[in-house]
Amino acid sequence: MPVPADPTILHPMPEQPRVVLLKPLVKSPLIEVGEYSYYDDPDAATAFETRNVLYHYGPEKLIIGKFCALGTGVRFLMNGANHRMDGPSTFPFPTMGGSWSEHFDLLTGLPNRGDTVVGNDAWFGHGTTVMPGVRIGHGAIIASGAVVTSDVPHYGIVGGNPARLIRTRYNHQDIARLLAVAWWNWPAKHITEHVRTIMSGSIADLEAAAPDTPRV
């Protein structure tokens, strides 16, 4: 019988330590990652939480779905990066200490766009940046170097700075069919039996392969 890949192994490719599965790596309660999502970095892949998730002081979360591929240098900027813009200076004086800290009330109530959420099966190219509170749909592709400032639809392809929708990978009807089949929620054993269909089959093939049991 086909054997599913192990989602608990940090380095799924032992000969390539630059590749890490994120679910067994991350420890922060503010970061949630689904099974099999990975990050690739030749320098410091295991430092993802500190090098790639920036200004993450809470309480908003970074949520990444299953089966996502993150290229080297992907950055998620969180709401802690915000500064006041309604006065003459944007400098955060109270954070520097001394008597300046008495004015910390000036930093409360800054704009907060909430959690940053990535769906399942999304692909991030090299050096992409995601701004706070963005929601990226299932099956989306983010081109290398893109700066994502607004939401990305399911199966959308975006690129540029700021990122713009280039096209969608499927039409609206087919996207609805893909979302209904939600292969990423199939049991790992069933996915294993149908890897070729998931990677190269048609939507009809995928629908025909869907398990009869309730999805989890």
C-alpha positions, 0 to 999 in steps of 0.5 A, a space after each residue: 500500500 502507498 505510504 503517506 509522507 510524514 508531516 511531522 519531520 522537520 526536514 522532509 528531504 534529508 539531503 536538502 536541509 534548506 527545506 523545512 516543514 513549518 508545522 513541526 518548526 513553529 512554536 509561537 502560539 500566534 502562528 498556525 500552519 497546516 500539514 506539509 506546508 514548507 519553506 525553502 531557504 539555503 541560509 536559515 530555514 529554521 529561523 522562519 519565525 524570526 526572519 520571515 514573520 516580522 513585527 509580530 507583537 500580537 495579538 493578530 495571528 499568521 495562519 497558513 493552510 496545508 500544502 503551501 510552498 514558500 520560496 526563499 525570502 518570503 516575508 510576512 509583515 504583521 500589524 506591529 509594523 504600523 506607525 502613526 501617520 496623523 501627526 508631523 512625525 511617524 517616529 515611535 518615540 515612546 518605544 525608545 524608553 526614558 521619559 518618552 515611554 510615558 507617552 505610550 498611549 500615543 501608540 495605542 489604537 493604531 490601525 489593525 487589519 487583523 489576522 493574515 490568512 493564507 489558504 491551502 495549496 498556495 505558492 509563494 515565489 522568491 522574495 515575496 512580501 505580504 502586508 498585514 491583514 491580507 487574505 490569500 485564497 486557496 490555490 493562489 500563486 504569488 509571483 517572485 518579488 511581489 508585494 501583496 497589499 490586498 486580498 488575493 482570490 482563490 486560484 488567483 495569480 498576482 505579481 508586482 508592487 503593489 501586487 495586481 491580479 494577473 489572471 485566475 488559474 480557472 474560471 469561476 465555475 471550475 474554481 467553485 468545483 475545486 473548492 467543493 472537492 477540497 482535496 487538501 482535506 482528504 485523509 492522507 492515505 487517500 491523497 497518497 493514492 491519488 497524487 497523480 490525479 491531484 498533480 496532473 488530472 482534470 477537475 473531473 478526475 479530481 471529483 471522481 477520486 474524491 472519497 465517499 467518507 466525510 472530510 476532516 
